[in-house]
Amino acid sequence: MSETGTDTTRSSESSEARQRQARAIEVSGWGERFRFVQPHNLSFWVYLALTAIGVFQAWAFFAPSAGFYADAFAISAILCGLCGLAWFAWFRHIDRWERQPGRLVLAALLWGAIPATFAFAYTVNTAMLGIYSKLFGQVWSADWAAGATAPITEEAAKLCGFILLMGLAPRLIRTANDGLIVGAFLGLGFAVFEDFLYAANSTARAFGTDPVGQAVQMSFTRIAVSFVSHPLFSALVCTGVIYIIGTAAQPRRIGRGLAFVLFGMFLHFTWDDATGLGMGGILTFPVMIGSIVLGFTVLTIAFRRAAPREYQFVRDILAPEVEAGTVTDAEVDGILEKKAREAFIKSAPHHKSRRARKHLRRAILDLAHDLANGKGADTEAVRHSRSEVERLRVKAG
């Protein structure tokens, strides 16, 4: 082949890689910014209106007793808040592909904490629990009313926020993985305020008898079971909705979507009605363990089903870098595939190089993020990431 022909082939390959990258950035929404204030977007005004209603309802609930139990309320808020911060840090850690913008995460947390909790769930749940006790009696209500109500009302309340956030960030919430992460943050906001609500109620119901002790006990009780809670339920429901409606980045899978939505609601039911399912206490603990195992099994499946779409985005965004030799296909595989990752780490000659290879994986993913942020342009951040990849490759051996 002539030199001219070789140059033409290389140019064609480069053009194809650039096209793959551009399509991936456009479809995935990687690198997009989130703007909350959107006066011309109806979702913005609905969000504000319902948040205002939630703030009013929360004030009406807490204001009458806040002066009497201020210390207990403060301790409950600190304990529940610290638990929430721990889960927040973990969710940010697992948001490893294109991390959701901080303002979008805060909007999700706020919706779960205020509108979903006080504008929707608290009001409707109170009414429904009163109806159930009158229709079926106190004993039935104690065992089954929570599970017959909360999986519908509370998941619907959080889902309303998710739909509004999709309206505010249609280019950011596009894949099943986005549904898992944003749904988890919605659920986290709800869980933290619900835990605080339980602690506040336990303090008030004790009629001033050791309010601080009551608050601490209830807070720790709620924290102890927080690993199977609203973040898990709403993550499954929201990712299911993404599959049901379909997006530019996520092909529609109605059956899969319905399965995840129903599993999220079913897990909510089994957790809330563990006493009833456990026949009044005999099998309550096994029911809770079964719910935990099932919940994390389904969540693992959800992440695995969502991963291939994110894998493809990473490959396409890094395609020009692979072609240029900045990174290799094996290194990209080491980011995405578990077996390739383990082999890549284990093949390192010594401990320091193994650690460097772990950092190299992170640096290559950072390069993909910087490329998306710059829309594929050769920005200063991209050049810095390339140099960091090269530095760590030398240390990795």
LUMFI-53499 format. One record per residue: x, z, y of N, C-alpha, C in turn; residue in three letters. Coordinates in pm, whole numbers, padded with zeros to 5 digits, always signed. Layout:
% residues N
XZYXZYXZYALA ...
% end
This chain:
% residues 397
+00086+00000-00120+00000+00000+00000+00088+00000+00124MET +00050-00077+00227+00128-00084+00349+00116+00045+00427SER +00209+00065+00521+00208+00184+00606+00081+00189+00690GLU +00037+00071+00736-00087+00065+00815-00207+00109+00733THR -00210+00064+00606-00320+00103+00518-00320+00252+00491GLY -00202+00309+00473-00191+00454+00449-00242+00532+00569THR -00202+00489+00690-00246+00556+00813-00398+00548+00826ASP -00455+00432+00790-00600+00416+00799-00672+00511+00703THR -00617+00524+00580-00677+00615+00482-00673+00759+00531THR -00557+00799+00585-00543+00936+00636-00640+00961+00751ARG -00652+00860+00839-00743+00873+00953-00887+00887+00904SER -00921+00810+00800-01057+00817+00744-01084+00953+00684SER -00982+01006+00609-00999+01139+00548-01012+01246+00656GLU -00932+01234+00760-00938+01331+00870-01074+01326+00938SER -01124+01205+00961-01255+01189+01024-01365+01250+00938SER -01356+01230+00807-01456+01286+00716-01452+01439+00718GLU -01331+01496+00719-01318+01642+00723-01375+01697+00853ALA -01348+01627+00964-01401+01671+01093-01554+01662+01095ARG -01607+01560+01034-01753+01546+01028-01815+01658+00945GLN -01751+01691+00832-01799+01804+00750-01799+01932+00831ARG -01691+01953+00905-01680+02074+00986-01788+02080+01092GLN -01807+01968+01163-01906+01963+01271-02047+01987+01216ALA -02079+01925+01102-02211+01944+01041-02231+02090+01001ARG -02128+02151+00942-02139+02290+00897-02162+02384+01015ALA -02089+02362+01123-02105+02448+01241-02243+02430+01302ILE -02289+02307+01307-02421+02279+01364-02533+02338+01280GLU -02528+02318+01149-02636+02363+01060-02634+02514+01043VAL -02517+02571+01026-02507+02715+00995-02536+02804+01115SER -02507+02755+01235-02520+02840+01353-02401+02933+01372GLY -02297+02918+01289-02177+03000+01308-02120+02977+01448TRP -02083+03087+01512-02025+03078+01645-02126+03080+01758GLY -02256+03079+01726-02358+03083+01830-02364+03222+01894GLU -02398+03227+02020-02415+03353+02092-02562+03393+02091ARG -02587+03523+02104-02725+03571+02110-02757+03616+02252PHE -02864+03564+02305-02911+03603+02438-03048+03667+02422ARG -03057+03796+02454-03182+03868+02434-03285+03833+02541PHE -03243+03832+02666-03337+03806+02777-03366+03656+02782VAL -03487+03620+02742-03531+03480+02740-03671+03472+02801GLN -03680+03467+02933-03811+03472+03001-03908+03361+02959PRO -03857+03249+02911-03944+03138+02873-03980+03140+02724HIS -03941+03246+02656-03966+03258+02512-04072+03366+02490ASN -04185+03330+02431-04294+03426+02408-04249+03542+02320LEU -04158+03516+02227-04109+03622+02139-04046+03736+02219SER -03980+03702+02328-03917+03804+02413-04021+03898+02472PHE -04129+03843+02523-04231+03927+02588-04311+04008+02485TRP -04336+03950+02370-04405+04026+02263-04318+04142+02218VAL -04188+04115+02202-04094+04221+02164-04096+04335+02267TYR -04088+04299+02395-04087+04401+02500-04217+04480+02502LEU -04331+04411+02490-04461+04478+02496-04477+04577+02381ALA -04442+04537+02262-04457+04625+02147-04356+04740+02150LEU -04238+04714+02205-04141+04823+02222-04193+04926+02321THR -04254+04879+02430-04311+04972+02528-04422+05057+02465ALA -04506+04995+02383-04610+05071+02313-04547+05174+02221ILE -04442+05135+02151-04373+05229+02062-04313+05346+02137GLY -04252+05319+02253-04194+05427+02334-04303+05524+02379VAL -04415+05470+02423-04527+05555+02465-04577+05643+02349PHE -04592+05582+02232-04640+05657+02115-04540+05765+02075GLN -04412+05732+02080-04310+05830+02044-04310+05946+02142ALA -04323+05916+02271-04328+06022+02372-04451+06110+02350TRP -04563+06050+02321-04685+06127+02299-04672+06218+02177ALA -04596+06174+02078-04579+06255+01957-04483+06371+01979PHE -04369+06345+02042-04265+06447+02052-04279+06540+02173PHE -04335+06491+02282-04335+06568+02406-04401+06705+02394ALA -04517+06719+02328-04582+06852+02325-04498+06961+02259PRO -04415+06927+02161-04340+07030+02088-04191+07030+02118SER -04145+06933+02197-04001+06922+02223-03945+07046+02291ALA -04021+07104+02383-03973+07222+02453-03960+07343+02364GLY -04045+07354+02262-04043+07469+02172-03932+07458+02068PHE -03902+07336+02024-03809+07317+01913-03692+07227+01953TYR -03648+07241+02077-03543+07152+02128-03416+07159+02044ALA -03373+07280+02007-03250+07295+01930-03263+07228+01793ASP -03376+07253+01727-03398+07194+01594-03405+07042+01602ALA -03472+06991+01704-03482+06846+01721-03343+06786+01745PHE -03262+06854+01826-03128+06802+01858-03041+06798+01733ALA -03047+06904+01652-02966+06907+01529-03013+06799+01432ILE -03145+06781+01421-03198+06676+01333-03152+06539+01380SER -03157+06517+01511-03114+06388+01566-02967+06361+01537ALA -02884+06464+01549-02740+06448+01523-02716+06416+01376ILE -02778+06493+01286-02755+06472+01143-02805+06335+01098LEU -02927+06301+01138-02983+06171+01099-02904+06057+01164CYS -02860+06080+01287-02782+05978+01356-02646+05955+01290GLY -02581+06062+01245-02451+06047+01177-02467+05972+01046LEU -02573+06002+00973-02601+05928+00850-02623+05780+00882CYS -02700+05755+00988-02725+05617+01029-02597+05545+01068GLY -02506+05614+01136-02378+05553+01174-02295+05515+01052LEU -02298+05601+00949-02224+05571+00827-02277+05444+00761ALA -02410+05434+00752-02470+05314+00694-02446+05192+00783TRP -02448+05212+00915-02420+05102+01008-02281+05045+00982PHE -02183+05134+00967-02045+05089+00942-02036+05011+00811ALA -02108+05056+00709-02105+04987+00581-02170+04849+00591TRP -02284+04840+00661-02352+04711+00675-02267+04612+00754PHE -02195+04660+00855-02106+04571+00929-01991+04523+00839ARG -01950+04611+00748-01842+04574+00656-01885+04463+00560HIS -02007+04473+00507-02051+04373+00409-02100+04244+00477ILE -02115+04248+00609-02152+04126+00683-02024+04045+00703ASP -01973+03987+00593-01837+03936+00592-01826+03788+00624ARG -01933+03713+00624-01920+03569+00649-01918+03544+00799TRP -02032+03517+00859-02035+03507+01005-02108+03629+01056GLU -02033+03725+01107-02090+03854+01147-02195+03834+01255ARG -02310+03899+01236-02419+03888+01333-02376+03947+01467GLN -02410+03882+01579-02371+03935+01711-02423+04077+01732PRO -02345+04157+01804-02381+04296+01825-02516+04314+01892GLY -02549+04228+01987-02678+04242+02057-02795+04214+01963ARG -02777+04121+01872-02883+04093+01774-02900+04212+01680LEU -02791+04272+01638-02797+04390+01552-02868+04505+01625VAL -02834+04525+01752-02898+04631+01830-03048+04605+01846LEU -03085+04479+01867-03227+04444+01878-03300+04475+01747ALA -03235+04449+01633-03294+04478+01503-03309+04629+01484ALA -03205+04704+01517-03210+04850+01504-03321+04909+01593LEU -03330+04859+01716-03430+04911+01809-03571+04882+01759LEU -03593+04762+01706-03726+04730+01655-03763+04824+01540TRP -03672+04841+01447-03700+04930+01334-03725+05072+01378GLY -03652+05118+01480-03662+05256+01523-03788+05285+01605ALA -03826+05196+01696-03934+05227+01790-04064+05151+01760ILE -04069+05019+01778-04198+04951+01756-04248+04962+01612PRO -04159+04934+01514-04203+04937+01375-04248+05076+01334ALA -04177+05179+01380-04208+05315+01340-04331+05369+01413THR -04333+05357+01545-04437+05425+01623-04550+05334+01669PHE -04522+05206+01697-04630+05117+01740-04713+05068+01622ALA -04652+05066+01502-04721+05015+01384-04742+05123+01279PHE -04633+05157+01209-04644+05232+01084-04705+05370+01100ALA -04660+05448+01198-04708+05585+01210-04859+05588+01234TYR -04906+05502+01324-05048+05500+01356-05132+05456+01237THR -05091+05345+01174-05169+05291+01062-05161+05382+00940VAL -05042+05434+00911-05028+05523+00796-05113+05648+00809ASN -05115+05706+00929-05195+05826+00951-05342+05799+00925THR -05389+05685+00974-05530+05650+00953-05559+05626+00805ALA -05473+05552+00737-05495+05519+00597-05487+05643+00508MET -05394+05732+00534-05383+05853+00453-05507+05940+00467LEU -05564+05943+00588-05689+06017+00609-05805+05955+00531GLY -05809+05823+00529-05915+05753+00455-05901+05778+00305ILE -05779+05769+00253-05758+05789+00110-05798+05930+00065TYR -05762+06030+00145-05795+06167+00106-05946+06189+00102SER -06019+06123+00190-06165+06136+00189-06228+06059+00074LYS -06170+05944+00040-06227+05862-00067-06191+05912-00206LEU -06067+05956-00224-06019+05987-00359-05977+06132-00378PHE -05978+06211-00273-05942+06352-00286-05795+06379-00258GLY -05763+06505-00235-05629+06546-00196-05527+06527-00308GLN -05568+06554-00433-05474+06545-00544-05427+06401-00563VAL -05524+06307-00566-05488+06167-00582-05402+06122-00465TRP -05439+06161-00346-05365+06120-00226-05221+06169-00229SER -05201+06293-00278-05066+06348-00283-04975+06265-00373ALA -05032+06210-00481-04951+06135-00578-04938+05986-00544ASP -05045+05927-00488-05050+05782-00480-05070+05722-00341TRP -05114+05799-00245-05150+05741-00115-05031+05678-00044ALA -04915+05744-00051-04798+05691+00020-04759+05554-00035ALA -04755+05542-00168-04718+05416-00229-04822+05308-00215GLY -04949+05349-00195-05055+05250-00175-05060+05200-00032ALA -04992+05268+00058-04998+05234+00200-04866+05178+00254THR -04759+05254+00238-04632+05222+00305-04573+05087+00268ALA -04574+05045+00140-04514+04915+00110-04579+04799+00184PRO -04704+04815+00223-04774+04710+00297-04754+04727+00447ILE -04788+04846+00497-04785+04867+00642-04643+04867+00698THR -04553+04937+00631-04417+04950+00684-04336+04822+00668GLU -04350+04757+00554-04278+04630+00539-04332+04524+00633GLU -04464+04525+00656-04522+04432+00753-04472+04461+00893ALA -04460+04591+00926-04412+04629+01059-04269+04580+01083ALA -04184+04598+00984-04046+04552+00998-04039+04399+00997LYS -04123+04337+00916-04122+04191+00907-04166+04127+01039LEU -04259+04191+01110-04299+04139+01242-04178+04130+01334CYS -04094+04232+01331-03972+04229+01411-03878+04119+01367GLY -03867+04098+01238-03781+03993+01186-03828+03855+01234PHE -03958+03832+01231-04012+03704+01278-03984+03685+01427ILE -04001+03792+01505-03972+03784+01648-03823+03754+01672LEU -03737+03818+01595-03593+03793+01610-03557+03650+01569LEU -03626+03597+01470-03605+03457+01436-03646+03367+01553MET -03751+03408+01624-03792+03332+01742-03692+03342+01855GLY -03625+03457+01865-03524+03476+01969-03389+03417+01931LEU -03360+03410+01801-03230+03362+01755-03247+03263+01640ALA -03314+03150+01664-03341+03056+01554-03217+02992+01496PRO -03107+02989+01571-02983+02929+01519-02892+03032+01455ARG -02925+03159+01469-02844+03265+01412-02902+03318+01281LEU -03035+03322+01270-03099+03371+01148-03150+03249+01073ILE -03066+03199+00983-03098+03071+00918-03083+03075+00766ARG -03001+03162+00714-02974+03161+00570-03028+03288+00505THR -03032+03285+00372-03077+03402+00298-02986+03522+00325ALA -02857+03495+00343-02764+03604+00374-02796+03666+00510ASN -02835+03583+00607-02877+03636+00738-02998+03726+00721ASP -03092+03686+00635-03210+03768+00611-03174+03902+00551GLY -03078+03903+00459-03034+04029+00398-02973+04123+00502LEU -02886+04070+00586-02814+04155+00680-02906+04202+00793ILE -02978+04110+00857-03067+04150+00966-03178+04241+00914VAL -03231+04210+00795-03333+04296+00735-03281+04436+00710GLY -03156+04447+00665-03097+04578+00642-03088+04659+00771ALA -03051+04593+00881-03043+04665+01009-03181+04704+01060PHE -03280+04619+01041-03417+04657+01075-03458+04782+00998LEU -03430+04780+00868-03465+04895+00785-03387+05020+00822GLY -03262+05002+00864-03181+05117+00903-03239+05186+01025LEU -03279+05108+01126-03343+05169+01243-03467+05245+01205GLY -03548+05187+01116-03671+05253+01071-03637+05381+00994PHE -03539+05374+00904-03506+05488+00819-03456+05607+00901ALA -03369+05580+00999-03313+05689+01079-03423+05761+01156VAL -03515+05686+01218-03620+05751+01294-03725+05814+01203PHE -03748+05756+01087-03841+05819+00993-03784+05952+00943GLU -03654+05955+00913-03591+06080+00871-03602+06185+00979ASP -03577+06143+01104-03590+06236+01216-03735+06284+01230PHE -03829+06194+01207-03971+06229+01215-04007+06333+01111LEU -03958+06316+00989-03983+06415+00883-03924+06550+00920TYR -03801+06550+00974-03737+06676+01012-03814+06744+01125ALA -03859+06666+01222-03937+06723+01332-04069+06780+01282ALA -04135+06711+01193-04261+06759+01138-04241+06888+01059ASN -04133+06896+00981-04109+07017+00902-04084+07136+00992SER -04019+07113+01106-03995+07220+01202-04125+07270+01264THR -04210+07177+01305-04335+07214+01369-04430+07282+01271ALA -04432+07236+01147-04524+07293+01049-04486+07434+01005ARG -04360+07472+01031-04317+07607+00996-04360+07710+01100ALA -04426+07661+01209-04479+07749+01315-04372+07841+01371PHE -04254+07784+01395-04149+07860+01460-04066+07945+01367GLY -04093+07944+01237-04015+08022+01141-03887+07947+01107THR -03774+07996+01154-03643+07935+01130-03647+07784+01155ASP -03676+07741+01276-03687+07597+01302-03559+07520+01276PRO -03443+07581+01311-03316+07512+01288-03290+07495+01139VAL -03315+07602+01062-03296+07594+00918-03387+07490+00854GLY -03511+07484+00899-03605+07384+00848-03557+07243+00880GLN -03509+07226+01002-03462+07094+01043-03341+07049+00962ALA -03247+07141+00942-03126+07109+00865-03162+07076+00721VAL -03248+07157+00661-03286+07135+00522-03354+07000+00502GLN -03450+06968+00588-03521+06842+00573-03429+06723+00603MET -03343+06738+00701-03250+06629+00734-03159+06597+00616SER -03104+06701+00553-03016+06678+00439-03093+06626+00318PHE -03217+06668+00303-03300+06616+00194-03321+06466+00210THR -03354+06424+00332-03375+06282+00357-03244+06203+00345ARG -03135+06260+00394-03006+06192+00386-02965+06173+00240ILE -02995+06273+00156-02954+06268+00015-03013+06149-00059ALA -03130+06103-00017-03195+05991-00088-03194+05864-00003VAL -03111+05861+00100-03115+05748+00194-03057+05620+00136SER -02982+05631+00024-02922+05509-00029-03026+05417-00093PHE -03143+05469-00128-03255+05382-00167-03363+05404-00064VAL -03367+05318+00034-03456+05342+00146-03489+05209+00213SER -03536+05218+00335-03586+05102+00407-03485+04987+00422HIS -03355+05013+00441-03264+04897+00448-03269+04810+00324PRO -03278+04871+00207-03286+04795+00082-03417+04718+00075LEU -03527+04786+00105-03659+04721+00095-03670+04601+00189PHE -03634+04625+00316-03653+04518+00415-03550+04407+00400SER -03432+04437+00347-03335+04330+00320-03393+04231+00221ALA -03456+04282+00114-03516+04194+00013-03635+04117+00069LEU -03719+04187+00145-03838+04121+00201-03797+04011+00299VAL -03701+04040+00387-03662+03942+00489-03589+03822+00428CYS -03504+03845+00330-03439+03730+00267-03542+03646+00191THR -03643+03713+00134-03750+03639+00068-03826+03550+00164GLY -03849+03599+00284-03922+03520+00385-03840+03397+00425VAL -03708+03412+00437-03624+03297+00468-03641+03189+00361ILE -03642+03230+00235-03661+03132+00127-03800+03068+00134TYR -03900+03147+00169-04038+03096+00169-04058+02991+00278ILE -04009+03021+00400-04035+02928+00511-03931+02815+00515ILE -03810+02841+00466-03705+02741+00471-03653+02720+00614GLY -03528+02682+00626-03468+02655+00757-03377+02533+00745THR -03316+02495+00856-03223+02383+00854-03104+02412+00764ALA -03070+02541+00748-02953+02578+00667-02989+02628+00528ALA -03116+02659+00505-03157+02718+00378-03276+02642+00320GLN -03253+02566+00214-03366+02495+00153-03476+02590+00107PRO -03597+02544+00114-03712+02627+00077-03714+02651-00073ARG -03732+02777-00111-03746+02817-00251-03860+02919-00257ARG -03983+02869-00263-04099+02956-00247-04108+03059-00360ILE -04085+03016-00482-04092+03110-00594-03990+03221-00582GLY -03866+03184-00551-03761+03285-00533-03795+03377-00416ARG -03845+03320-00308-03879+03401-00191-03988+03501-00221GLY -04093+03456-00287-04202+03548-00323-04152+03659-00414LEU -04062+03625-00506-04008+03726-00598-03934+03835-00521ALA -03851+03797-00424-03777+03897-00348-03870+03981-00261PHE -03970+03918-00199-04065+03994-00118-04139+04096-00204VAL -04188+04053-00318-04263+04142-00407-04174+04251-00464LEU -04050+04219-00496-03958+04321-00545-03932+04426-00438PHE -03913+04383-00313-03892+04479-00205-04010+04573-00190GLY -04131+04520-00196-04250+04603-00184-04269+04692-00308MET -04238+04636-00426-04252+04714-00549-04155+04832-00551PHE -04030+04810-00508-03933+04919-00502-03977+05026-00403LEU -04035+04984-00293-04089+05078-00196-04199+05163-00260HIS -04286+05098-00337-04394+05169-00406-04339+05269-00508PHE -04245+05226-00591-04194+05318-00694-04121+05436-00633THR -04055+05414-00520-03982+05524-00456-04079+05623-00392TRP -04180+05572-00324-04275+05661-00256-04366+05733-00355ASP -04397+05668-00468-04489+05727-00564-04419+05769-00692ASP -04294+05810-00681-04219+05854-00799-04286+05974-00866ALA -04346+06062-00787-04412+06179-00845-04532+06137-00929THR -04614+06048-00875-04730+06001-00950-04689+05925-01075GLY -04589+05836-01062-04541+05760-01177-04475+05851-01279LEU -04420+05961-01232-04355+06058-01321-04451+06161-01378GLY -04581+06136-01364-04686+06224-01421-04673+06368-01372MET -04663+06379-01241-04666+06512-01182-04536+06587-01189GLY -04426+06521-01217-04297+06589-01214-04217+06575-01341GLY -04281+06548-01454-04210+06543-01582-04108+06431-01584ILE -04148+06315-01536-04061+06198-01541-04021+06149-01401LEU -04039+06233-01301-04010+06191-01164-03864+06149-01148THR -03773+06231-01199-03631+06199-01183-03593+06070-01254PHE -03636+06048-01381-03607+05919-01445-03666+05800-01369PRO -03785+05817-01311-03844+05710-01232-03756+05678-01112VAL -03705+05782-01045-03618+05761-00929-03488+05691-00970MET -03430+05734-01082-03306+05670-01130-03334+05524-01164ILE -03446+05500-01232-03482+05361-01265-03501+05276-01141GLY -03562+05334-01038-03583+05262-00914-03449+05229-00846SER -03356+05323-00852-03223+05300-00794-03151+05186-00865ILE -03152+05193-00998-03083+05090-01077-03146+04953-01053VAL -03278+04949-01059-03348+04821-01037-03322+04769-00897LEU -03328+04859-00800-03308+04818-00661-03173+04754-00637GLY -03067+04817-00684-02934+04762-00660-02906+04641-00748PHE -02973+04632-00863-02960+04511-00945-03020+04391-00872THR -03141+04409-00818-03207+04300-00747-03129+04264-00620VAL -03076+04365-00552-02998+04339-00431-02872+04259-00463LEU -02807+04293-00573-02688+04218-00616-02723+04073-00645THR -02836+04054-00713-02882+03917-00741-02908+03842-00610ILE -02970+03912-00514-03001+03847-00386-02874+03803-00314ALA -02772+03886-00313-02646+03848-00248-02579+03733-00322PHE -02584+03735-00454-02522+03627-00530-02595+03495-00510ARG -02727+03500-00499-02802+03377-00475-02776+03324-00335ARG -02750+03415-00241-02727+03373-00102-02584+03322-00080ALA -02490+03366-00164-02348+03339-00139-02311+03191-00140ALA -02359+03108-00235-02311+02969-00239-02329+02892-00108PRO -02438+02920-00036-02458+02850+00092-02350+02889+00191ARG -02315+03018+00195-02209+03064+00285-02074+03009+00239GLU -02052+03002+00108-01928+02946+00056-01907+02803+00106TYR -02015+02725+00101-02004+02585+00141-01972+02573+00290GLN -02030+02661+00370-01999+02658+00513-01851+02687+00536PHE -01797+02786+00465-01656+02819+00480-01568+02700+00442VAL -01599+02638+00329-01520+02523+00283-01525+02409+00385ARG -01644+02381+00437-01659+02269+00530-01591+02298+00663ASP -01604+02420+00713-01542+02453+00841-01390+02449+00830ILE -01337+02487+00715-01192+02488+00696-01138+02355+00644LEU -01224+02257+00621-01179+02130+00562-01065+02065+00640ALA -01072+02054+00772-00959+01994+00845-00830+02076+00833PRO -00844+02208+00821-00725+02293+00807-00661+02275+00670GLU -00744+02257+00568-00691+02229+00434-00619+02095+00433VAL -00682+01998+00497-00622+01864+00503-00490+01866+00579GLU -00481+01948+00682-00358+01956+00762-00252+02044+00697ALA -00289+02116+00590-00193+02202+00522-00183+02341+00580GLY -00269+02375+00676-00268+02510+00733-00306+02613+00627THR -00405+02579+00546-00444+02662+00432-00456+02569+00310VAL -00458+02629+00194-00470+02551+00071-00605+02573+00007THR -00643+02483-00081-00768+02500-00156-00766+02629-00237ASP -00651+02663-00294-00640+02786-00373-00663+02908-00286ALA -00614+02904-00163-00635+03019-00073-00781+03030-00033GLU -00846+02917-00010-00989+02920+00022-01068+02973-00097VAL -01033+02929-00217-01097+02982-00337-01078+03132-00348ASP -00960+03178-00305-00931+03322-00309-01020+03404-00217GLY -01074+03340-00115-01170+03409-00028-01307+03417-00094ILE -01344+03309-00163-01483+03291-00204-01511+03334-00348LEU -01425+03296-00439-01454+03317-00581-01386+03445-00631GLU -01463+03528-00701-01411+03658-00746-01291+03642-00839LYS -01302+03554-00940-01192+03536-01036-01068+03481-00967LYS -01088+03384-00878-00974+03327-00806-00911+03433-00715ALA -00995+03517-00655-00945+03623-00568-00859+03722-00647ARG -00910+03764-00762-00836+03860-00843-00704+03802-00893GLU -00707+03674-00934-00585+03610-00981-00484+03595-00868ALA -00534+03562-00749-00447+03545-00632-00376+03676-00598PHE -00450+03788-00603-00392+03918-00570-00296+03964-00679ILE -00337+03950-00806-00255+04001-00917-00125+03923-00935LYS -00124+03797-00894-00003+03715-00913+00106+03748-00812SER +00077+03835-00716+00177+03872-00616+00293+03946-00685ALA +00417+03923-00642+00532+03981-00711+00548+04132-00693PRO +00497+04188-00585+00513+04333-00566+00398+04386-00479HIS +00398+04518-00460+00286+04584-00392+00268+04535-00248HIS +00377+04521-00175+00366+04478-00035+00308+04337-00024LYS +00347+04251-00116+00294+04115-00110+00147+04112-00151SER +00106+04203-00242-00037+04211-00277-00119+04251-00154ARG -00068+04348-00081-00137+04391+00040-00140+04279+00143ARG -00031+04205+00154-00025+04093+00249-00125+03985+00209ALA -00142+03963+00080-00238+03862+00035-00381+03903+00067ARG -00408+04032+00059-00541+04079+00099-00564+04053+00248LYS -00462+04080+00329-00474+04052+00473-00481+03902+00500HIS -00413+03823+00417-00416+03679+00433-00557+03626+00413LEU -00627+03677+00313-00766+03637+00291-00850+03662+00415ARG -00832+03779+00475-00907+03814+00596-00869+03722+00711ARG -00740+03689+00721-00693+03604+00831-00750+03463+00819ALA -00761+03411+00697-00816+03276+00677-00964+03275+00716ILE -01036+03380+00680-01177+03389+00719-01190+03402+00871LEU -01098+03477+00932-01098+03486+01079-01074+03349+01142ASP -00988+03269+01078-00963+03133+01128-01092+03052+01124LEU -01169+03064+01016-01297+02994+01008-01391+03039+01119ALA -01394+03169+01147-01479+03220+01255-01435+03164+01390HIS -01304+03164+01415-01255+03115+01543-01282+02965+01560ASP -01270+02890+01451-01303+02747+01457-01450+02726+01491LEU -01537+02810+01431-01680+02798+01460-01709+02838+01604ALA -01645+02945+01651-01666+02989+01790-01624+02882+01889ASN -01518+02809+01857-01470+02704+01945-01529+02568+01915GLY -01629+02563+01825-01694+02436+01787-01592+02335+01734LYS -01491+02387+01663-01390+02300+01604-01275+02265+01696GLY -01279+02311+01820-01173+02277+01916-01046+02358+01887ALA -00935+02309+01935-00805+02374+01915-00784+02478+02025ASP -00856+02589+02016-00851+02692+02120-00732+02786+02099THR -00711+02870+02197-00604+02969+02186-00627+03063+02068GLU -00754+03102+02047-00786+03190+01934-00757+03122+01801ALA -00787+02992+01792-00760+02917+01669-00609+02909+01644VAL -00534+02882+01748-00387+02873+01733-00328+03007+01691ARG -00382+03115+01746-00334+03248+01707-00367+03276+01561HIS -00488+03239+01517-00526+03261+01377-00438+03180+01282SER -00406+03057+01322-00317+02975+01238-00180+03041+01224ARG -00126+03091+01334+00005+03155+01328+00000+03283+01244SER -00113+03352+01250-00129+03474+01170-00136+03440+01021GLU -00203+03332+00988-00209+03286+00848-00068+03255+00799VAL +00008+03185+00879+00144+03149+00840+00232+03273+00824GLU +00219+03367+00914+00300+03491+00907+00269+03569+00780ARG +00140+03583+00750+00101+03660+00633+00135+03587+00503LEU +00132+03452+00507+00169+03377+00386+00316+03405+00351ARG +00402+03411+00452+00543+03440+00428+00559+03579+00366VAL +00485+03676+00417+00494+03813+00364+00433+03822+00225LYS +00334+03737+00198+00267+03743+00068+00355+03689-00044ALA +00453+03610-00010+00545+03558-00111+00490+03441-00190GLY 
% end
